[in-house]
Structure formats: structure tokens, C-alpha cells
Amino acid sequence: MSSESIETFPNPEPSRDYEIAICCTEFTSVCPKTGLPDFGEIRITYVPDTRCVELKALKYYLIGFRDRGIFYEQVTNQILDDLVAVCSPRRMVVVGDFSARGGITTTVTASYEGPEYSKKSENR
């Protein structure tokens, strides 16, 4: 899968900070150690700048992880990196909340703040 498959569209209100929350409740990938399927939920929350993420393309991008052996930490960070690369948000958080395996659950949170947004936060 490639971040090139993620489509965007112009932000209809680029002069305003507003938050978009996306939840993929049926995320799947493969454990690179065992080859067994991993199940979880991916939550993406972001403040767009000039571009917004198109949901159908995002769905197909996330489906691309279905047969890929990848650790929870890596997949969460890769999703963040790929989304930041295509839409350059003001701020974004990606949470990977993975189902229990052997009685252990894992939640990974990766965050990004754009340079302009970081300056605004420092001045508050």
C-alpha cells in the first residue's frame, strides 16, 4: 500500500480550525511473528489545513494492511506518516486500539502538529 492511493479534496473552510474524527472499527493486519490475524480499531482525528482526506480512498488504503505482517507500533505510525504526507494537517492523532491477544490489549497513539499549529499552541 502506498500513501499515493490516499486521495484528498480542498478544505471547504480553511480559515477555521475544526476537527474531523474518523473511526475504522474493522482494521486488520497480520502479526509478523506468528502470521495470525490482528484485529483492531483505527481512530484518526485531525484539524485540516488546505486538504481533507477522502474517506473511500482511506478505506481502501487501510484494507491494504489486511495481509501485511506489521507490528502495532509500526502500523499506527505509518498511517500517521502517510496521512500527514498527503494532506499536511495542522494537527493529527492516530490511535490504534488493538483487540486482546493472549489476554493483553494494546493501544498505540501517534501524534503530529504542523509548524504553524505548534507556534499557536506555544502562544496560548
DSSP file (Angstrom, degrees, kcal/mol; ACC not computed):
  #  RESIDUE AA STRUCTURE BP1 BP2  ACC     N-H-->O    O-->H-N    N-H-->O    O-->H-N    TCO  KAPPA ALPHA  PHI   PSI    X-CA   Y-CA   Z-CA
    1    1 A M              0   0    0      0, 0.0     2,-0.4     0, 0.0    60,-0.1   0.000 360.0 360.0 360.0 151.4    0.0    0.0    0.0
    2    2 A S    >   -     0   0    0      1,-0.1     3,-1.8    80,-0.0     4,-0.2  -0.965 360.0-128.3-135.6 146.0    1.1    3.5   -0.8
    3    3 A S  G >  S+     0   0    0     -2,-0.4     3,-1.6     1,-0.3    -1,-0.1   0.723 105.4  76.1 -64.7 -17.9    0.2    6.9    0.5
    4    4 A E  G 3  S+     0   0    0      1,-0.3    -1,-0.3     3,-0.0    78,-0.0   0.745  85.7  62.1 -63.6 -22.1   -0.3    7.7   -3.2
    5    5 A S  G <  S+     0   0    0     -3,-1.8     2,-0.6     2,-0.1    -1,-0.3   0.604  82.5  94.9 -79.8 -10.3   -3.6    5.8   -3.0
    6    6 A I    <   -     0   0    0     -3,-1.6     2,-0.2    -4,-0.2    49,-0.1  -0.727  65.4-157.3 -85.0 119.6   -5.0    8.3   -0.4
    7    7 A E        -     0   0    0     -2,-0.6    47,-2.6    47,-0.3     2,-0.3  -0.618   8.2-167.1 -95.4 156.1   -7.0   11.0   -2.1
    8    8 A T  E     -A   53   0A   0     45,-0.2    45,-0.2    -2,-0.2    43,-0.0  -0.856   6.2-155.8-132.5 169.7   -7.8   14.4   -0.7
    9    9 A F  E     -A   52   0A   0     43,-1.9    43,-2.9    -2,-0.3     2,-0.0  -0.962  39.6 -77.5-142.4 160.0  -10.1   17.3   -1.5
   10   10 A P  E     -A   51   0A   0      0, 0.0    41,-0.3     0, 0.0    40,-0.1  -0.306  48.3-111.7 -62.0 136.7  -10.0   21.0   -0.8
   11   11 A N        -     0   0    0     39,-2.5    40,-0.0     1,-0.2    -3,-0.0  -0.538  20.8-149.1 -65.5 123.6  -10.9   22.0    2.7
   12   12 A P  S    S+     0   0    0      0, 0.0    -1,-0.2     0, 0.0     3,-0.1   0.690  93.4  31.9 -72.3 -15.8  -14.2   23.9    2.5
   13   13 A E    >   +     0   0    0     36,-0.1     3,-1.7     3,-0.1     5,-0.0  -0.461  67.1 157.3-136.2  63.5  -13.3   26.1    5.5
   14   14 A P  T 3  S+     0   0    0      0, 0.0    -1,-0.1     0, 0.0    37,-0.1   0.670  71.3  63.0 -66.9 -15.8   -9.5   26.6    5.5
   15   15 A S  T 3  S+     0   0    0     -3,-0.1     2,-0.4    35,-0.0    35,-0.0   0.553  98.1  68.4 -84.0  -5.8   -9.7   29.8    7.6
   16   16 A R  S <  S-     0   0    0     -3,-1.7     2,-0.6    33,-0.1    -3,-0.1  -0.907  77.3-130.9-117.8 139.1  -11.3   27.9   10.5
   17   17 A D        +     0   0    0     -2,-0.4     2,-0.3    30,-0.1    32,-0.1  -0.792  43.4 154.2 -81.3 120.7   -9.8   25.3   12.9
   18   18 A Y        -     0   0    0     -2,-0.6     2,-0.4    30,-0.2    -5,-0.0  -0.981  36.7-121.1-145.4 156.7  -12.2   22.4   13.1
   19   19 A E        -     0   0    0     -2,-0.3     2,-0.5    28,-0.2    28,-0.2  -0.797  14.0-161.7-107.6 137.9  -11.7   18.8   14.0
   20   20 A I  E     -B   46   0B   0     26,-3.0    26,-2.5    -2,-0.4     2,-0.5  -0.970   8.7-164.0-114.6 129.5  -12.5   15.7   11.8
   21   21 A A  E     -B   45   0B   0     -2,-0.5     2,-0.4    24,-0.2    24,-0.2  -0.967   6.8-176.6-118.3 126.8  -12.8   12.3   13.6
   22   22 A I  E     -B   44   0B   0     22,-3.4    22,-3.0    -2,-0.5     2,-0.5  -0.964   4.7-166.3-122.7 137.1  -12.7    9.1   11.6
   23   23 A C  E     -B   43   0B   0     -2,-0.4     2,-0.7    20,-0.2    20,-0.2  -0.977  10.0-169.8-130.1 121.7  -13.1    5.6   13.0
   24   24 A C  E >   +B   42   0B   0     18,-3.3    18,-2.4    -2,-0.5     3,-0.6  -0.903   8.7 179.6-106.4 101.8  -12.3    2.4   11.2
   25   25 A T  E 3  S+     0   0B   0     -2,-0.7    -1,-0.1     1,-0.2    18,-0.1   0.562  73.1  54.2 -82.0  -8.7  -13.7   -0.3   13.5
   26   26 A E  E 3   +     0   0B   0     16,-0.1    -1,-0.2    13,-0.1     2,-0.2  -0.211  69.9 153.2-122.0  43.3  -12.7   -3.3   11.4
   27   27 A F  E <   -B   40   0B   0     13,-1.8    13,-2.1    -3,-0.6     2,-0.4  -0.522  17.9-178.7 -75.0 137.3   -9.0   -2.8   10.9
   28   28 A T  E     +B   39   0B   0     34,-0.3     2,-0.2    -2,-0.2    11,-0.2  -0.993  13.3 151.6-136.7 146.6   -7.0   -6.0   10.2
   29   29 A S  E     -B   38   0B   0      9,-1.9     9,-3.0    -2,-0.4     2,-0.4  -0.792  41.1 -97.9-148.3-167.9   -3.3   -6.8    9.7
   30   30 A V  E     -Bc  37  69B   0     38,-2.3    40,-2.3    35,-0.3     6,-0.1  -0.970  27.8-116.0-126.4 137.4   -1.1   -9.8   10.4
   31   31 A C     >  -     0   0    0      5,-3.2     4,-2.3    -2,-0.4    40,-0.1  -0.568  21.1-147.8 -67.3 124.7    1.3  -10.4   13.3
   32   32 A P  T  4 S+     0   0    0      0, 0.0    -1,-0.2     0, 0.0    37,-0.1   0.710  94.4  48.5 -70.9 -17.4    4.8  -10.6   11.8
   33   33 A K  T  4 S+     0   0    0      3,-0.1    -2,-0.0    37,-0.1    36,-0.0   0.893 127.9  17.5 -85.1 -44.0    5.9  -13.2   14.4
   34   34 A T  T  4 S-     0   0    0      2,-0.2    -1,-0.1     0, 0.0    -4,-0.0   0.674  88.6-129.3-105.0 -21.0    3.0  -15.7   14.2
   35   35 A G     <  +     0   0    0     -4,-2.3    34,-0.0     1,-0.3     0, 0.0   0.507  63.8 135.9  79.0   3.8    1.3  -14.9   10.9
   36   36 A L        -     0   0    0     -5,-0.1    -5,-3.2     1,-0.1    -1,-0.3  -0.515  62.7 -96.4 -82.9 153.2   -2.0  -14.8   12.7
   37   37 A P  E     -B   30   0B   0      0, 0.0     2,-0.4     0, 0.0    -7,-0.3  -0.412  31.9-151.3 -70.7 143.9   -4.5  -12.0   12.0
   38   38 A D  E     -B   29   0B   0     -9,-3.0    -9,-1.9    28,-0.2     2,-0.4  -0.930  10.8-161.9-111.4 140.1   -4.6   -8.9   14.2
   39   39 A F  E     +B   28   0B   0     -2,-0.4    60,-2.9   -11,-0.2     2,-0.3  -0.920  24.3 126.8-122.4 146.8   -7.8   -7.0   14.7
   40   40 A G  E     -BD  27  98B   0    -13,-2.1   -13,-1.8    -2,-0.4     2,-0.4  -0.973  49.5 -91.6-173.0-171.8   -8.4   -3.5   16.0
   41   41 A E  E     - D   0  97B   0     56,-2.3    56,-3.1    -2,-0.3     2,-0.5  -0.983  24.8-155.0-124.1 133.1   -9.8   -0.1   15.6
   42   42 A I  E     -BD  24  96B   0    -18,-2.4   -18,-3.3    -2,-0.4     2,-0.5  -0.947  10.8-169.3-109.0 124.3   -8.0    2.8   14.0
   43   43 A R  E     -BD  23  95B   0     52,-2.8    52,-2.9    -2,-0.5     2,-0.5  -0.962   1.3-171.1-115.7 128.1   -9.1    6.3   15.1
   44   44 A I  E     +BD  22  94B   0    -22,-3.0   -22,-3.4    -2,-0.5     2,-0.4  -0.975   5.7 177.5-120.7 124.9   -7.9    9.3   13.2
   45   45 A T  E     +BD  21  93B   0     48,-2.6    48,-2.8    -2,-0.5     2,-0.3  -0.996  14.9 159.1-127.4 128.6   -8.6   12.8   14.5
   46   46 A Y  E     -BD  20  92B   0    -26,-2.5   -26,-3.0    -2,-0.4    46,-0.2  -0.992  41.9-135.8-150.1 157.1   -7.2   15.9   12.7
   47   47 A V  E     - D   0  91B   0     44,-2.6    43,-2.7    -2,-0.3    44,-1.3  -0.963  39.5-138.6-106.9 111.9   -7.5   19.6   12.1
   48   48 A P        -     0   0    0      0, 0.0   -30,-0.2     0, 0.0     4,-0.1  -0.294  18.3-168.9 -72.4 156.1   -7.2   20.1    8.3
   49   49 A D  S    S-     0   0    0      2,-0.6   -33,-0.1    38,-0.5   -36,-0.1   0.585  75.7 -28.5-102.9 -96.8   -5.2   22.8    6.7
   50   50 A T  S    S+     0   0    0     38,-0.4   -39,-2.5    37,-0.3     2,-0.3   0.632 128.5  50.6 -97.5 -14.4   -5.9   23.1    2.9
   51   51 A R  E     -A   10   0A   0     36,-0.6    -2,-0.6   -41,-0.3     2,-0.3  -0.937  61.2-157.7-128.5 147.2   -6.8   19.5    2.2
   52   52 A C  E     -A    9   0A   0    -43,-2.9   -43,-1.9    -2,-0.3     2,-0.4  -0.874  31.0-106.1-116.0 153.7   -9.2   16.9    3.7
   53   53 A V  E     -A    8   0A   0     -2,-0.3     2,-0.5   -45,-0.2   -45,-0.2  -0.649  27.7-130.3 -82.1 131.0   -8.9   13.1    3.5
   54   54 A E     >  -     0   0    0    -47,-2.6     4,-1.8    -2,-0.4   -47,-0.3  -0.712  15.8-145.0 -82.7 127.4  -11.3   11.4    1.1
   55   55 A L  H  > S+     0   0    0     -2,-0.5     4,-2.6     1,-0.2     5,-0.2   0.850  91.0  53.2 -70.5 -39.7  -13.0    8.5    3.0
   56   56 A K  H  > S+     0   0    0      1,-0.2     4,-2.0     2,-0.2    -1,-0.2   0.934 112.7  45.7 -62.9 -44.1  -13.4    5.9    0.3
   57   57 A A  H  > S+     0   0    0      1,-0.2     4,-2.2     2,-0.2    -1,-0.2   0.889 111.8  53.0 -63.9 -38.8   -9.7    6.1   -0.7
   58   58 A L  H  X S+     0   0    0     -4,-1.8     4,-2.6     2,-0.2    -2,-0.2   0.908 106.2  53.6 -62.2 -41.4   -8.8    6.0    3.0
   59   59 A K  H  X S+     0   0    0     -4,-2.6     4,-2.2     1,-0.2    -2,-0.2   0.927 110.6  45.5 -59.1 -46.2  -10.9    2.8    3.4
   60   60 A Y  H  X S+     0   0    0     -4,-2.0     4,-1.1     2,-0.2    -1,-0.2   0.867 110.9  53.8 -68.0 -35.0   -9.0    1.1    0.5
   61   61 A Y  H >< S+     0   0    0     -4,-2.2     3,-0.5     1,-0.2     4,-0.2   0.940 110.7  46.3 -60.7 -47.1   -5.7    2.3    1.9
   62   62 A L  H >< S+     0   0    0     -4,-2.6     3,-1.7     1,-0.2   -34,-0.3   0.864 106.0  58.7 -66.3 -35.9   -6.5    0.7    5.3
   63   63 A I  H >< S+     0   0    0     -4,-2.2     3,-2.1     1,-0.3     4,-0.3   0.807  91.0  73.6 -61.1 -28.2   -7.7   -2.5    3.7
   64   64 A G  T << S+     0   0    0     -4,-1.1     3,-0.4    -3,-0.5    -1,-0.3   0.667  88.0  60.6 -61.0 -16.9   -4.2   -2.8    2.1
   65   65 A F  T X  S+     0   0    0     -3,-1.7     3,-1.8    -4,-0.2   -35,-0.3   0.581  77.0  96.8 -83.1 -10.1   -2.8   -3.7    5.6
   66   66 A R  T <  S+     0   0    0     -3,-2.1    -1,-0.2     1,-0.3   -28,-0.2   0.819  95.0  27.0 -52.6 -40.9   -5.0   -6.8    5.7
   67   67 A D  T 3  S+     0   0    0     -3,-0.4     2,-0.5    -4,-0.3    -1,-0.3   0.200  98.9 109.2-108.3  15.1   -2.4   -9.3    4.5
   68   68 A R    <   -     0   0    0     -3,-1.8   -38,-2.3     2,-0.0     2,-0.7  -0.804  66.1-133.3-100.5 130.2    0.7   -7.4    5.7
   69   69 A G  B     +c   30   0B   0     -2,-0.5     2,-0.3   -40,-0.2   -38,-0.2  -0.702  49.5 144.2 -77.3 112.9    2.9   -8.6    8.6
   70   70 A I        -     0   0    0    -40,-2.3     2,-0.1    -2,-0.7   -37,-0.1  -0.984  48.2-115.9-156.2 137.9    3.4   -5.4   10.7
   71   71 A F     >  -     0   0    0     -2,-0.3     4,-2.6   -40,-0.1     5,-0.2  -0.383  31.7-114.6 -72.8 154.4    3.7   -4.6   14.4
   72   72 A Y  H  > S+     0   0    0      1,-0.2     4,-2.2     2,-0.2     5,-0.2   0.892 115.9  51.5 -54.3 -44.5    1.0   -2.4   16.0
   73   73 A E  H  > S+     0   0    0      1,-0.2     4,-1.8     2,-0.2    -1,-0.2   0.902 111.8  46.2 -63.0 -42.1    3.5    0.4   16.7
   74   74 A Q  H  > S+     0   0    0      2,-0.2     4,-2.6     1,-0.2    -2,-0.2   0.917 111.9  49.4 -69.0 -43.9    4.7    0.4   13.1
   75   75 A V  H  X S+     0   0    0     -4,-2.6     4,-2.4     2,-0.2     5,-0.2   0.907 111.0  49.7 -65.5 -40.7    1.3    0.4   11.5
   76   76 A T  H  X S+     0   0    0     -4,-2.2     4,-1.9    -5,-0.2    -1,-0.2   0.933 115.1  43.5 -63.5 -45.5    0.0    3.2   13.7
   77   77 A N  H  X S+     0   0    0     -4,-1.8     4,-2.7    -5,-0.2    -2,-0.2   0.856 112.2  53.3 -68.7 -35.4    3.0    5.4   13.0
   78   78 A Q  H  X S+     0   0    0     -4,-2.6     4,-2.9     2,-0.2     5,-0.2   0.918 107.6  50.8 -66.7 -41.8    2.9    4.5    9.2
   79   79 A I  H  X S+     0   0    0     -4,-2.4     4,-2.4     2,-0.2     5,-0.2   0.935 112.4  47.5 -60.1 -45.5   -0.7    5.6    9.0
   80   80 A L  H  X S+     0   0    0     -4,-1.9     4,-2.7     1,-0.2     5,-0.2   0.957 113.5  47.1 -59.3 -50.9    0.1    8.9   10.6
   81   81 A D  H  X S+     0   0    0     -4,-2.7     4,-2.1     1,-0.2    -2,-0.2   0.905 113.6  47.8 -58.7 -43.8    3.1    9.5    8.4
   82   82 A D  H  X S+     0   0    0     -4,-2.9     4,-1.4     2,-0.2    -1,-0.2   0.905 113.4  46.6 -66.5 -41.7    1.2    8.6    5.2
   83   83 A L  H  X S+     0   0    0     -4,-2.4     4,-2.2    -5,-0.2     5,-0.4   0.906 112.1  50.1 -68.6 -40.8   -1.7   10.8    6.1
   84   84 A V  H  X S+     0   0    0     -4,-2.7     4,-2.1    -5,-0.2    -1,-0.2   0.905 108.3  55.2 -61.4 -40.1    0.4   13.8    7.1
   85   85 A A  H  < S+     0   0    0     -4,-2.1    -1,-0.2    -5,-0.2    -2,-0.2   0.851 114.6  37.9 -62.4 -35.4    2.3   13.4    3.8
   86   86 A V  H  < S+     0   0    0     -4,-1.4    -1,-0.2    -5,-0.1    -2,-0.2   0.775 131.7  20.9 -91.2 -26.0   -0.8   13.6    1.6
   87   87 A C  H  < S-     0   0    0     -4,-2.2   -36,-0.6    -5,-0.1   -38,-0.5   0.525  79.6-144.8-123.7  -5.0   -2.9   16.3    3.5
   88   88 A S     <  -     0   0    0     -4,-2.1   -38,-0.4    -5,-0.4   -37,-0.2   0.900  29.3-163.0  42.2  62.7   -0.4   18.3    5.6
   89   89 A P        -     0   0    0      0, 0.0     3,-0.2     0, 0.0    25,-0.1  -0.204  28.7-123.9 -71.5 165.6   -2.9   18.8    8.5
   90   90 A R  S    S-     0   0    0    -43,-2.7    24,-2.9     1,-0.3     2,-0.3   0.858  96.1  -5.0 -72.3 -36.6   -2.5   21.4   11.2
   91   91 A R  E     -DE  47 113B   0    -44,-1.3   -44,-2.6    22,-0.2    -1,-0.3  -0.978  69.6-179.9-155.6 145.8   -2.7   18.6   13.8
   92   92 A M  E     -DE  46 112B   0     20,-2.6    20,-2.6    -2,-0.3     2,-0.4  -0.987   8.9-171.1-152.0 142.0   -3.4   14.9   13.6
   93   93 A V  E     -DE  45 111B   0    -48,-2.8   -48,-2.6    -2,-0.3     2,-0.5  -1.000   6.1-166.8-130.7 131.7   -3.6   12.0   16.1
   94   94 A V  E     -DE  44 110B   0     16,-2.8    16,-2.8    -2,-0.4     2,-0.5  -0.984   5.6-168.1-118.2 127.4   -3.9    8.3   15.0
   95   95 A V  E     -DE  43 109B   0    -52,-2.9   -52,-2.8    -2,-0.5     2,-0.7  -0.967   8.1-162.8-116.5 125.2   -4.8    5.8   17.6
   96   96 A G  E     -DE  42 108B   0     12,-3.1    12,-2.7    -2,-0.5     2,-0.7  -0.938   9.0-174.9-103.8 112.3   -4.5    2.0   17.0
   97   97 A D  E     -DE  41 107B   0    -56,-3.1   -56,-2.3    -2,-0.7     2,-0.3  -0.890  14.1-162.4-112.3 100.8   -6.7    0.2   19.6
   98   98 A F  E     -DE  40 106B   0      8,-2.9     8,-0.9    -2,-0.7   -58,-0.3  -0.615  17.4-108.7 -98.6 145.0   -6.0   -3.5   19.1
   99   99 A S  E     -     0   0B   0    -60,-2.9   -60,-0.1    -2,-0.3     7,-0.1  -0.161  48.0 -81.3 -66.0 157.4   -8.1   -6.4   20.3
  100  100 A A  E     -     0   0B   0      5,-0.1     2,-0.4     3,-0.1     5,-0.2  -0.302  43.1-177.2 -62.8 138.2   -6.9   -8.7   23.0
  101  101 A R  E >  S- E   0 104B   0      3,-2.2     3,-1.2    -3,-0.1    -3,-0.0  -0.965  76.8  -8.9-135.9 119.6   -4.5  -11.5   22.2
  102  102 A G  T 3  S-     0   0    0     -2,-0.4     3,-0.1     1,-0.2    -2,-0.0   0.810 130.6 -56.9  62.5  29.2   -3.5  -13.8   25.0
  103  103 A G  T 3  S+     0   0    0      1,-0.2     2,-0.5     0, 0.0    -1,-0.2   0.544 115.5 111.6  81.8   6.8   -5.3  -11.6   27.5
  104  104 A I  E <   -E  101   0B   0     -3,-1.2    -3,-2.2    -5,-0.1     2,-0.3  -0.955  47.0-164.8-118.8 130.3   -3.2   -8.5   26.5
  105  105 A T  E     -     0   0B   0     -2,-0.5     2,-0.4    -5,-0.2    -6,-0.1  -0.802   5.9-157.8-106.5 154.9   -4.6   -5.4   24.8
  106  106 A T  E     -E   98   0B   0     -8,-0.9    -8,-2.9    -2,-0.3     2,-0.4  -0.999   9.8-173.8-135.2 134.6   -2.5   -2.7   23.1
  107  107 A T  E     -E   97   0B   0     -2,-0.4     2,-0.4   -10,-0.2   -10,-0.2  -0.996   7.7-169.3-126.2 126.2   -3.3    0.9   22.3
  108  108 A V  E     -E   96   0B   0    -12,-2.7   -12,-3.1    -2,-0.4     2,-0.5  -0.961   0.6-167.7-117.4 130.4   -0.8    2.9   20.3
  109  109 A T  E     -E   95   0B   0     -2,-0.4     2,-0.4   -14,-0.2   -14,-0.2  -0.977   4.6-177.1-121.1 125.8   -1.2    6.7   19.9
  110  110 A A  E     -E   94   0B   0    -16,-2.8   -16,-2.8    -2,-0.5     2,-0.3  -0.976   9.9-166.3-122.7 136.6    0.9    8.7   17.4
  111  111 A S  E     -E   93   0B   0     -2,-0.4     2,-0.3   -18,-0.2   -18,-0.2  -0.874  11.9-173.3-127.6 154.2    0.7   12.5   17.1
  112  112 A Y  E     -E   92   0B   0    -20,-2.6   -20,-2.6    -2,-0.3     2,-0.4  -0.994   3.0-171.6-143.3 138.8    1.7   15.2   14.7
  113  113 A E  E     -E   91   0B   0     -2,-0.3   -22,-0.2   -22,-0.2   -23,-0.1  -0.993  25.4-128.8-128.9 126.0    1.5   19.0   15.0
  114  114 A G     >  -     0   0    0    -24,-2.9     4,-2.6    -2,-0.4     5,-0.2  -0.272  29.2-106.8 -66.4 158.8    2.3   21.2   12.0
  115  115 A P  H  > S+     0   0    0      0, 0.0     4,-1.7     0, 0.0     5,-0.1   0.876 118.8  46.9 -58.1 -41.9    4.8   24.0   12.4
  116  116 A E  H  > S+     0   0    0      2,-0.2     4,-1.6     1,-0.2     5,-0.1   0.894 113.1  49.0 -68.3 -38.6    2.2   26.8   12.3
  117  117 A Y  H  > S+     0   0    0      1,-0.2     4,-2.2   -27,-0.2    -1,-0.2   0.887 107.8  55.0 -68.2 -38.3   -0.1   25.0   14.7
  118  118 A S  H  X S+     0   0    0     -4,-2.6     4,-2.0     1,-0.2    -1,-0.2   0.893 106.3  51.6 -60.8 -40.6    2.8   24.3   17.2
  119  119 A K  H  X S+     0   0    0     -4,-1.7     4,-1.3     1,-0.2    -1,-0.2   0.891 108.7  50.9 -64.0 -39.3    3.5   28.1   17.2
  120  120 A K  H  < S+     0   0    0     -4,-1.6     4,-0.4     1,-0.2     3,-0.2   0.907 109.4  51.0 -63.3 -41.6   -0.1   28.8   18.0
  121  121 A S  H >< S+     0   0    0     -4,-2.2     3,-1.0     1,-0.2    -2,-0.2   0.872 107.6  53.2 -64.1 -37.8    0.0   26.3   20.9
  122  122 A E  H 3< S+     0   0    0     -4,-2.0    -1,-0.2     1,-0.2    -2,-0.2   0.804 107.0  52.5 -67.5 -29.5    3.1   27.9   22.3
  123  123 A N  T 3<        0   0    0     -4,-1.3    -1,-0.2    -3,-0.2    -2,-0.2   0.458 360.0 360.0 -87.4  -0.9    1.5   31.3   22.4
  124  124 A R    <         0   0    0     -3,-1.0    -1,-0.2    -4,-0.4    -2,-0.1   0.475 360.0 360.0 -80.9 360.0   -1.6   30.2   24.3
